[in-house]
């Protein structure tokens, strides 16, 4: 479980750093006149919003899987129906 959390934190750090790098590149492009003035911030903000929505979707899926995995352990269902989650296999 700690590995899952560590991987998710690394994903967030990479995503945030990439937004900062993208914004710096866009500002440079803006200074050179290749993109309209003032658009670098808006483009970076839009991509950041998309990133937040995607990661929110991923987090919801991961949280559901972790909760399902954790609720299987020690339950009567695991004992009576042979629940095949990793936790029940480790505790068997």
N, C-alpha and C positions, 0 to 999 in steps of 0.2 A: 504494500500500500504506500509505503514511503517513496518507493521508486516512481509510482504513478504521480504523486504530488511533485516530486523533483522534476520529472519530465514536463509536467504542466507549467511549473514555474519557469523552466528553461524556454518553453515555447513562448510564454508571455514576454520574457526578456528579449528574445530574438525578435519578436513581432514589434515591440516598442522601439528597440534600437533601429530596426529597419525603417520605421516611420520617421525617426529623426534623420537618418541618412537620406531617405527620399526627400524630405523637406529641404535639407541642405543642397541636394542636387537641383531641386526645383528652384530654389532661390538663386542659385548660380545661373541656371537657364534664364530665369526672369531678369537678372542683371545684364545678361548678354542680349536680351531682347528677343529671345526665341519663343517665349511664352508671354502672354499679356501680364502687365503689371498688376500685382495684388492677387494673382491666381494661385501662387504657390501654397499659400496658407489654406485656401479653400480646397485645393486638390488633396493636400495632406490630411485635412480634417475629414474629408469625405472617405478617404481610404481608411483612416483610423476608425470611423464609424462602422464601416463594413467589417473591419477586423474585429471590432467589439462584438458585433452580431454573430459572426462566425464562431468566435471563441465561446460566446455564451451558449450557442447550440452544442458545441463540443463538450463544454463543461456539464451541461445538462445530461448528455448521454453518458459521460464518465461517472457522474454522481449517481445516476440510476443504476449503472452496472455495479458500482462499488456498494451501493445500498442493497441490491439484490444478492450480491455475493456475501455480504455481512449478515443479512437476515437468514440466509440458508444455514449458517453455522449454529449448531446447538438446538435447532428447532425440531419439533416432532416430525415435521415433514422430512427432514434429513434422515431421521432414524427409521421412519416407517416406509418411506417410498424410495429410499436409496438416493437421496439428492446427490448429484454429481458435481457440486461446486468444489473448487480447490480446497476450501477450508474443511469441508466434511471429509475429503480424501486425506487431508493431513491429520485430522483428529481421529480417524478410524483406526 
